[in-house]
Amino acid sequence: MTILHYVGGPTALLQLGGVRLLTDPTFDPPGEYPVGGRRLVKTAGPAIPPAGLGPVDAVLLSHDQHPDNLDRAGRECAAAAPLVLSTASAAERLRGPVRGLPAWESYAVGPVRVTAVPALHGPPGTEHLTGEVTGFVLTGDGLPTVYVSGDNASLDVVRTIAARLGPVDIAVLFAGAAQTPLLGAAHLTLTSEHAAAAAAVLGAHDVVPLHFEHWGHVTQGADSLVAAFDAAGLGHRLRLPRPGEAVEL
């Protein structure tokens, strides 16, 4: 059985094949958090504190350069974990248990094979502004295939992943159509419509959105996701967890 415990924002504990994997740890309270010359506003704290999650076998960190994906308390949590899989730049900056995993390379965490996959945190050509980001595909003998998108805004990236590693059984999609002054009206994560399209491309029978609430720069929330998936005829695949809820997949 695969279980996802939703903490809030981009943070969830995924239990797969007896392995406990934590996505983008964010455990700070609400408030303003600086990033460059800007500030991101967190509107709600975590539904579950780190101590309430129990032991973690590895952290899947899409990137370390933005506080809405790795905040101060999240850094402490990651530093205490036995393993963090992330980008090469995150490994260089954070050190400790952080291992950089290039796209398409894999690392075994118990019976779960974690493969890094591309992610594009904004429109093409903005990578020098948003920084290096990764997603993950999780596989294993007798286990469902799980895609964790990280902060990816590109459907073309999803199509590439589906062609190479798909189909997937479960898609954990960072949605919310995030926008900041850095890129103006451009989206830094999937819109609700693109999340529904990604679910179709991937062939996922369960779709769990993350990062669609709890931050002020998120522009599309739960209602928008429900409407987009219903319009695409995929409403039955959408699993919208409440903060603190454990969802069986």
Summary of the structure (lengths in Angstrom):
residues: 249
radius of gyration: 16.1
end to end distance: 7.0
largest distance: 47.3
contacts: 921
relative contact order: 0.16
helix: 24%
strand: 29%
